[in-house]
Amino acid sequence: MVSGPITGLEVAGKDWRVHRAERATVSGPVVGGSLWAISSLAGTQWMPSTSGAVLLLEAWDATFELVDRMLTQLRLAGVFDGIAALVIGAPADWAREDAPDAGTDELVLRCVRGRFPVITGVEFGHQQSKIMFAIGCRVEFGLRGESPVLRYLEDLVTLDR
């Protein structure tokens, strides 16, 4: 991503799950990272603006209870207000315990509410094989078709020759 142009590069997500896709595409600058870190920043001067953003969140080694608490905190703090889309990292195999939700997708949708698209099962964060996202770089998700598609809309770096 830092060694050359990436504009137009596409990544298909055959295992991604798309919820609430009213439009064919959604785009914005990438904001986010670890759910633990973002929930700690909510309500502080260091929380990045999420307005119009594709918000990425991933949590490793968590339980449904902890994820519920952090996502609800973000919703109540207004973090999801005005986002273009929410992208949840895989694997999201959080310990279910006695949660009322049937699975991780149901947990996320219940906690975040809203009308924005939610894309789950995207391979980024704490795992061996992952898709690279550059914070601040504009991306687009194609939400229709056989499988969702990620498109990079701009280069991370400019090469002067």
C-alpha positions as CSV (number, residue, x, y, z in Angstrom):
1,M,0.0,0.0,0.0
2,V,2.9,2.4,0.6
3,S,5.0,1.3,-2.4
4,G,2.8,2.3,-5.3
5,P,-0.6,3.2,-6.6
6,I,-3.6,1.4,-5.2
7,T,-6.4,3.5,-6.7
8,G,-8.9,1.2,-8.4
9,L,-7.6,-1.9,-6.7
10,E,-10.5,-4.2,-5.8
11,V,-10.9,-6.9,-3.1
12,A,-13.9,-9.2,-3.3
13,G,-15.4,-10.4,0.0
14,K,-17.0,-13.8,-0.7
15,D,-17.5,-14.4,3.0
16,W,-18.6,-10.9,4.0
17,R,-22.1,-10.4,5.1
18,V,-24.0,-7.1,4.2
19,H,-26.9,-5.8,6.3
20,R,-29.1,-2.8,5.5
21,A,-27.7,-2.2,2.0
22,E,-30.2,0.3,0.6
23,R,-27.7,1.7,-1.9
24,A,-25.5,-0.2,-4.4
25,T,-22.3,1.5,-3.1
26,V,-21.1,3.4,0.0
27,S,-17.9,5.3,0.3
28,G,-15.9,7.5,2.6
29,P,-12.6,8.0,4.4
30,V,-11.5,5.1,6.6
31,V,-11.7,5.7,10.4
32,G,-11.4,3.2,13.2
33,G,-9.5,0.3,14.5
34,S,-9.7,-1.6,17.7
35,L,-13.1,-1.5,19.4
36,W,-11.3,-1.2,22.7
37,A,-9.3,1.9,21.6
38,I,-12.2,3.6,19.8
39,S,-14.6,3.1,22.8
40,S,-11.9,4.6,25.0
41,L,-11.7,7.7,22.8
42,A,-15.5,8.3,22.5
43,G,-16.4,11.6,24.1
44,T,-12.9,12.9,24.3
45,Q,-11.1,15.5,22.2
46,W,-9.0,12.8,20.6
47,M,-12.0,10.9,19.1
48,P,-11.7,11.3,15.3
49,S,-14.6,12.6,13.3
50,T,-16.8,9.8,12.0
51,S,-19.1,11.9,9.9
52,G,-19.3,10.5,6.4
53,A,-16.7,7.8,7.3
54,V,-16.4,4.1,6.7
55,L,-16.0,3.1,10.3
56,L,-13.9,0.0,10.9
57,L,-14.1,-1.8,14.2
58,E,-12.5,-5.1,15.3
59,A,-12.2,-6.8,18.7
60,W,-10.1,-9.7,19.6
61,D,-10.5,-11.8,22.7
62,A,-13.9,-10.4,23.8
63,T,-17.2,-11.5,25.0
64,F,-20.7,-10.6,23.8
65,E,-21.2,-8.7,27.0
66,L,-18.0,-6.5,26.5
67,V,-18.8,-5.9,22.8
68,D,-22.4,-5.0,23.7
69,R,-21.2,-2.5,26.3
70,M,-18.6,-0.9,23.9
71,L,-20.9,-0.7,20.9
72,T,-23.7,0.7,23.0
73,Q,-21.4,3.3,24.5
74,L,-20.3,4.4,21.0
75,R,-24.0,4.6,19.9
76,L,-24.9,6.7,22.9
77,A,-21.9,8.9,22.4
78,G,-23.1,9.6,18.8
79,V,-20.2,7.9,17.1
80,F,-22.5,6.2,14.6
81,D,-24.4,9.3,13.8
82,G,-23.7,10.2,10.1
83,I,-21.3,7.4,9.3
84,A,-21.4,6.1,5.7
85,A,-21.0,2.4,6.8
86,L,-19.8,0.2,9.7
87,V,-17.4,-2.6,8.9
88,I,-16.8,-5.3,11.5
89,G,-13.6,-7.2,11.4
90,A,-13.3,-11.0,11.3
91,P,-13.0,-13.2,13.1
92,A,-15.6,-11.9,15.5
93,D,-15.9,-15.1,17.4
94,W,-16.6,-13.5,20.7
95,A,-17.6,-15.7,23.7
96,R,-21.4,-15.8,23.6
97,E,-22.1,-17.0,27.2
98,D,-25.8,-16.3,27.9
99,A,-26.3,-13.5,25.4
100,P,-29.8,-13.1,23.9
101,D,-28.4,-12.8,20.4
102,A,-28.1,-15.8,18.0
103,G,-24.8,-14.6,16.6
104,T,-22.3,-11.8,16.2
105,D,-24.2,-10.1,13.4
106,E,-27.4,-9.9,15.5
107,L,-25.4,-8.5,18.4
108,V,-23.8,-5.8,16.3
109,L,-27.1,-4.8,14.6
110,R,-29.0,-4.6,17.9
111,C,-26.3,-2.5,19.6
112,V,-25.5,0.0,16.8
113,R,-29.1,0.4,15.4
114,G,-29.2,3.1,12.7
115,R,-29.9,2.9,9.0
116,F,-26.3,2.8,7.6
117,P,-25.0,-0.4,6.0
118,V,-23.2,-2.9,8.2
119,I,-20.6,-5.2,6.7
120,T,-19.4,-8.1,8.9
121,G,-16.8,-10.8,8.4
122,V,-14.2,-8.5,6.8
123,E,-10.6,-9.7,7.2
124,F,-8.7,-7.0,9.0
125,G,-7.2,-6.5,12.5
126,H,-5.8,-9.2,14.7
127,Q,-5.4,-12.1,12.3
128,Q,-2.8,-13.7,10.1
129,S,-4.2,-12.9,6.6
130,K,-5.8,-9.5,6.4
131,I,-6.9,-6.7,4.1
132,M,-5.0,-3.4,4.6
133,F,-6.9,-0.2,5.3
134,A,-5.2,3.1,5.6
135,I,-6.8,5.5,8.1
136,G,-8.0,8.5,6.2
137,C,-7.8,6.9,2.7
138,R,-11.1,6.9,0.8
139,V,-12.6,3.6,0.0
140,E,-15.8,2.3,-1.5
141,F,-17.8,-0.8,-0.9
142,G,-19.9,-2.3,-3.7
143,L,-22.8,-3.9,-1.8
144,R,-24.7,-5.6,-4.6
145,G,-23.8,-8.6,-6.8
146,E,-22.5,-12.0,-6.1
147,S,-20.2,-10.7,-3.3
148,P,-19.4,-7.3,-1.8
149,V,-16.3,-5.6,-3.2
150,L,-13.9,-3.1,-1.6
151,R,-12.4,-0.5,-3.9
152,Y,-9.6,1.8,-3.0
153,L,-10.5,5.3,-4.3
154,E,-7.2,7.0,-3.7
155,D,-3.5,6.3,-3.2
156,L,-2.0,6.3,0.2
157,V,1.2,7.9,-1.0
158,T,2.2,10.0,-3.9
159,L,5.3,9.1,-5.7
160,D,7.4,12.0,-7.0
161,R,9.7,11.1,-9.9
